[in-house]
Amino acid sequence: MKAYFLIITMLSLMACQIENTIEPTSNKLDGQWQLMKTTVGYPAPNSPTEIKVTNTEIIEFNTSSKTFTRSLNGKVVEKTDFEIQALAYNGSEPREAIVFPKNKNYAFITYDDNNSTIILYEKTPIGVVLADGNSYHYQKVK
């Protein structure tokens, strides 16, 4: 039983490995971003593929102080530090991710420079791979 637990633990740790800390190539992450829509990872049959935004959610990244703030309807609900890292999982190519060390989770990030948007994948505990999470689309507001 102990050997089985050890193998599962090792596989879990290998599933998502931090490759290295990287610095952003520009300050394009800096600033405030408003949630515009949420896309569903794997929707159930005949279910919506997007979730409508019903509250005003603003996230802010400060890359010089490495602080992240989330506000909901004007009230700060989360404030923590963050890092930008390249993560690889299950032998895949490393992808850029926002890592929240205090919360011990991460979210892959994609930039859409044409629309001044970022897409954050569902926050996931470090060491875990989430294959069907939602994606959160944010528009630059400031």
Secondary structure, DSSP 4 states (H G I P E B T S, - for coil): -HHHHHHHHHHHHHHEEEEEE---SSSTT-EEEEEEEEE-SSPPTTS-SEE---S-EEEEEETTTTEEEEEETTEEEEEEE-EEEEEEETTPPPEEEEEETTTTEEEEEEEEGGGTEEEEEPPEETT---SS--EEEEEE--
